[in-house]
Amino acid sequence: PSWYAEGTATGFECYTWDDTKGRLDVTPLNRFMAKRLKQDIAAGTGLSLSAVLAGDAHEANDGGNEASQRFYSSAWGLFYYLQHAESPLVREGMKKLEAAQASRGFSGSPASAAAMFQEALGDPVAFEAGWRAFILSLSVEP
């Protein structure tokens, strides 16, 4: 699904340079995306979970900067939540989702993405409240 691909990619956009070791370290908290998503959620303009699951990066980009930033920050936030939530149910659901994608593949349809998500993580409406609360709790200041 588009949200999964872009959520993964935006997770690798931030890094720190370690001079002593001469290497880049990936920083999983993308502060730009987190700040943007927190603002959208707080303002009531954030995408619903169903919109993120059905979203398409190409369409978001065609919709202009605002639509693009809203989709990409939401995709990042959903992927980050699935990886970092303290809830064992969410972490286990992420494993199920990844296993389903690896074994069955993905057809590319929004309905398929939503069905696969619901099978692994349960009711998206109930899930959404936890996701939003998690994002709002993130500290985005360095």
C-alpha positions as CSV (number, residue, x, y, z in Angstrom):
1,P,0.0,0.0,0.0
2,S,1.1,3.5,-0.7
3,W,0.9,4.6,3.0
4,Y,3.2,1.6,3.9
5,A,5.8,2.4,1.2
6,E,5.9,6.1,1.9
7,G,5.7,5.7,5.7
8,T,8.8,3.4,5.5
9,A,10.6,5.8,3.2
10,T,10.0,8.9,5.3
11,G,11.3,7.0,8.3
12,F,14.7,7.1,6.7
13,E,14.8,10.8,5.9
14,C,16.4,11.8,9.1
15,Y,19.8,11.0,10.3
16,T,22.7,12.2,12.5
17,W,26.3,12.2,11.6
18,D,28.6,10.5,14.1
19,D,32.0,12.2,13.6
20,T,33.8,9.8,16.0
21,K,32.6,6.8,14.1
22,G,32.4,8.3,10.6
23,R,28.9,7.1,10.0
24,L,25.3,8.1,9.6
25,D,22.8,6.9,12.1
26,V,19.1,6.9,11.1
27,T,16.9,8.8,13.5
28,P,13.4,7.2,13.4
29,L,11.6,10.2,14.7
30,N,11.1,12.5,11.7
31,R,10.5,15.7,13.6
32,F,9.2,17.6,10.6
33,M,6.6,14.9,9.8
34,A,5.7,14.5,13.5
35,K,5.2,18.3,14.0
36,R,3.1,18.5,10.8
37,L,0.9,15.6,11.8
38,K,0.5,16.8,15.3
39,Q,-0.6,20.2,14.0
40,D,-3.1,18.6,11.6
41,I,-4.6,16.4,14.3
42,A,-4.9,19.2,16.8
43,A,-6.5,21.5,14.2
44,G,-9.0,18.8,13.1
45,T,-7.6,18.8,9.6
46,G,-5.7,15.4,9.8
47,L,-6.6,12.7,7.4
48,S,-8.8,9.9,8.8
49,L,-7.2,6.5,9.1
50,S,-9.4,5.2,6.3
51,A,-8.2,8.1,4.1
52,V,-4.6,7.2,4.8
53,L,-5.2,3.5,4.1
54,A,-6.9,4.4,0.8
55,G,-4.5,7.2,0.0
56,D,-2.2,7.2,-3.0
57,A,1.1,9.1,-3.0
58,H,0.8,10.1,-6.7
59,E,-2.6,11.6,-6.2
60,A,-1.5,13.4,-3.1
61,N,1.4,14.9,-5.0
62,D,-0.9,15.9,-7.8
63,G,-3.1,17.6,-5.2
64,G,-0.4,20.2,-4.4
65,N,2.0,20.8,-1.5
66,E,-0.7,20.8,1.2
67,A,-2.2,17.5,0.2
68,S,1.2,16.0,-0.3
69,Q,2.5,17.0,3.1
70,R,-0.7,15.8,4.8
71,F,-0.5,12.4,3.2
72,Y,3.2,11.9,3.7
73,S,3.1,13.0,7.4
74,S,0.1,10.7,8.0
75,A,1.8,7.8,6.3
76,W,5.0,8.4,8.4
77,G,2.9,8.7,11.6
78,L,1.0,5.5,11.0
79,F,4.1,3.5,10.2
80,Y,5.9,5.0,13.2
81,Y,3.1,4.2,15.5
82,L,3.0,0.6,14.3
83,Q,6.7,0.3,15.0
84,H,6.9,2.2,18.3
85,A,3.6,1.8,20.1
86,E,3.9,0.3,23.6
87,S,0.7,-1.7,23.1
88,P,1.5,-5.4,22.5
89,L,-1.6,-5.6,20.4
90,V,-0.4,-2.9,18.0
91,R,3.1,-4.4,17.7
92,E,1.7,-7.9,17.2
93,G,-0.7,-6.4,14.6
94,M,2.2,-4.9,12.7
95,K,3.9,-8.3,12.6
96,K,0.7,-9.8,11.2
97,L,0.4,-7.1,8.6
98,E,3.9,-7.5,7.4
99,A,3.5,-11.3,7.3
100,A,0.3,-10.9,5.3
101,Q,2.0,-8.6,2.8
102,A,5.0,-10.9,2.5
103,S,2.9,-14.0,1.9
104,R,0.0,-12.7,-0.1
105,G,1.4,-9.6,-1.7
106,F,-0.7,-6.5,-2.2
107,S,-3.1,-6.0,-5.1
108,G,-2.8,-2.2,-5.0
109,S,-6.4,-1.5,-4.4
110,P,-7.5,0.7,-1.5
111,A,-10.1,-1.9,-0.5
112,S,-7.4,-4.5,-0.4
113,A,-5.2,-2.3,1.8
114,A,-8.0,-1.6,4.2
115,A,-9.0,-5.3,4.4
116,M,-5.4,-6.4,5.1
117,F,-5.1,-3.7,7.8
118,Q,-8.4,-4.7,9.4
119,E,-7.5,-8.3,9.4
120,A,-4.2,-7.7,11.1
121,L,-5.1,-4.8,13.4
122,G,-8.8,-4.9,13.9
123,D,-11.4,-2.2,13.5
124,P,-9.7,0.9,12.0
125,V,-12.2,3.3,13.7
126,A,-11.2,1.9,17.2
127,F,-7.5,1.9,16.2
128,E,-7.5,5.5,15.1
129,A,-8.1,7.0,18.5
130,G,-4.9,5.3,19.9
131,W,-2.9,6.3,16.9
132,R,-3.9,10.0,17.2
133,A,-3.3,10.0,20.9
134,F,0.2,8.5,20.4
135,I,1.1,11.1,17.8
136,L,-0.2,14.0,20.0
137,S,2.1,12.7,22.8
138,L,5.3,12.8,20.8
139,S,7.9,15.4,21.7
140,V,9.0,17.1,18.5
141,E,11.5,19.5,20.0
142,P,15.2,18.5,19.8
